[in-house]
Amino acid sequence: MSYGDDRPSLSAIFLHQLWMPAILFARLMVELKSLNCSYSFWIAVVVNYKDLALTEYARVGRAIALYEVGDRGQAIAEMEDVSISLKGYPGGGSEVHAALAAALYVDKHALLLAENQFTIATLLDPHYTDLSYVRETKHWPPSLVSSLEHFITLS
């Protein structure tokens, strides 16, 4: 009996079963203000699962966590790199484009670059204009939410 190519593989199902709780765990750590734990988790995923396509999403999480707990310049460089890596992926990395827009505006004072990134983000997902969405659904850390607010209000 042939099932065709549209059926997910067993390994894909298994990875999804493991991956979704892991993402929820990392986001919960942000919500509980355990940002170093969230950052460490994302590092472990990126280091240990380099060959998975989902690792690119983990790199977004790592860059966002790094923005809060570490070197913002390095976080921005990581966001820029990931935004290029995610071209062609479903969703196109809308989250990293929105985060990069906020960071470029506040930390690099690069309004034009920030506007370009935000345009990409909101074309892919218009939810990024809503601060409660990034705070409550995406579980961004406080400083990145604040940076996005400054960008949206141009303050």
C-alpha positions as CSV (number, residue, x, y, z in Angstrom):
1,M,0.0,0.0,0.0
2,S,1.4,3.4,-1.0
3,Y,0.8,6.4,1.2
4,G,2.4,9.0,-1.1
5,D,4.9,11.7,-0.2
6,D,2.6,14.0,1.8
7,R,2.6,11.8,4.9
8,P,4.9,13.0,7.6
9,S,7.8,10.7,8.5
10,L,7.9,9.0,11.9
11,S,11.0,11.0,12.8
12,A,9.3,14.3,11.9
13,I,6.3,13.4,14.2
14,F,8.7,12.4,16.9
15,L,10.7,15.6,16.6
16,H,7.5,17.6,16.7
17,Q,6.4,15.8,19.9
18,L,9.7,16.8,21.5
19,W,10.2,20.2,20.0
20,M,6.9,21.9,20.9
21,P,7.2,21.2,24.6
22,A,10.8,22.5,24.4
23,I,9.8,25.7,22.8
24,L,7.1,26.2,25.4
25,F,9.6,25.5,28.2
26,A,12.0,28.2,26.8
27,R,9.1,30.7,26.5
28,L,8.0,29.9,30.1
29,M,11.5,30.7,31.3
30,V,11.2,34.1,29.8
31,E,7.7,34.6,31.4
32,L,9.2,33.5,34.8
33,K,12.0,36.0,34.3
34,S,14.6,33.1,34.1
35,L,16.2,34.6,31.1
36,N,19.6,33.1,31.6
37,C,17.9,29.7,31.7
38,S,16.0,30.4,28.5
39,Y,19.3,31.6,26.8
40,S,21.1,28.5,28.0
41,F,18.4,26.3,26.6
42,W,18.5,27.9,23.2
43,I,22.3,27.5,23.1
44,A,22.0,23.8,23.9
45,V,19.5,23.3,21.1
46,V,21.6,25.1,18.6
47,V,24.8,23.3,19.6
48,N,23.3,19.8,19.9
49,Y,20.9,19.8,17.0
50,K,22.8,21.6,14.2
51,D,21.3,19.5,11.4
52,L,17.6,20.1,12.2
53,A,15.7,22.8,10.2
54,L,14.1,23.7,13.5
55,T,17.5,24.8,14.8
56,E,17.1,28.0,12.8
57,Y,14.1,28.8,15.0
58,A,16.2,28.1,18.1
59,R,18.8,30.6,16.8
60,V,16.0,33.2,16.8
61,G,15.2,32.3,20.4
62,R,18.9,32.4,21.3
63,A,19.3,35.9,19.7
64,I,16.2,37.2,21.4
65,A,17.4,35.9,24.8
66,L,20.9,37.2,24.2
67,Y,19.4,40.7,23.6
68,E,18.1,40.6,27.2
69,V,21.0,38.9,29.0
70,G,24.1,39.7,27.1
71,D,25.8,41.6,24.3
72,R,23.2,43.4,22.3
73,G,25.6,44.0,19.4
74,Q,26.1,40.2,19.2
75,A,22.4,39.6,19.4
76,I,21.8,42.0,16.5
77,A,24.5,40.3,14.5
78,E,22.9,36.9,15.2
79,M,19.4,38.3,14.2
80,E,20.8,39.6,10.9
81,D,22.4,36.2,10.2
82,V,19.3,34.3,11.0
83,S,17.1,36.6,9.0
84,I,19.2,35.7,5.9
85,S,19.2,32.0,6.8
86,L,15.4,31.9,7.1
87,K,14.7,33.2,3.5
88,G,12.5,30.7,1.8
89,Y,11.3,29.1,5.1
90,P,7.6,29.1,5.8
91,G,6.8,32.3,7.5
92,G,10.1,33.7,6.4
93,G,11.3,34.4,9.9
94,S,8.8,37.2,10.7
95,E,9.7,37.1,14.4
96,V,13.4,37.7,13.7
97,H,12.6,40.6,11.3
98,A,10.4,42.2,14.0
99,A,13.0,41.8,16.7
100,L,15.7,43.1,14.4
101,A,13.6,46.1,13.6
102,A,13.3,46.9,17.3
103,A,16.9,46.4,18.1
104,L,18.2,48.3,15.1
105,Y,16.1,51.3,16.0
106,V,16.9,51.5,19.7
107,D,20.5,50.2,19.7
108,K,21.9,51.2,16.3
109,H,19.7,54.3,15.7
110,A,19.1,52.9,12.2
111,L,15.6,54.0,11.4
112,L,15.6,53.1,7.7
113,L,17.0,49.6,8.3
114,A,14.5,49.1,11.1
115,E,11.7,50.2,8.9
116,N,12.8,47.7,6.2
117,Q,12.9,44.9,8.7
118,F,9.5,45.8,10.2
119,T,7.9,46.0,6.7
120,I,9.1,42.4,6.0
121,A,7.9,41.2,9.5
122,T,4.4,42.7,9.2
123,L,4.0,41.6,5.6
124,L,4.6,38.0,6.8
125,D,2.6,38.4,10.0
126,P,0.8,41.7,10.9
127,H,0.6,40.6,14.6
128,Y,3.9,42.2,15.3
129,T,2.3,45.7,15.4
130,D,0.6,44.5,18.7
131,L,2.8,44.8,21.8
132,S,0.6,42.4,23.7
133,Y,1.2,39.8,21.0
134,V,5.0,39.8,21.4
135,R,4.7,40.0,25.2
136,E,2.0,37.4,25.8
137,T,2.1,35.1,22.8
138,K,5.7,35.3,21.6
139,H,7.0,35.8,25.2
140,W,9.6,38.4,24.3
141,P,11.8,39.6,27.1
142,P,11.0,43.1,28.6
143,S,13.8,45.0,27.0
144,L,12.9,43.8,23.5
145,V,9.2,44.6,24.0
146,S,10.3,48.1,25.2
147,S,12.5,48.5,22.1
148,L,9.6,47.5,19.8
149,E,7.4,50.0,21.6
150,H,10.0,52.7,21.0
151,F,10.2,51.8,17.4
152,I,6.4,51.6,16.8
153,T,5.9,55.0,18.5
154,L,9.2,56.4,17.1
155,S,10.1,57.7,20.5
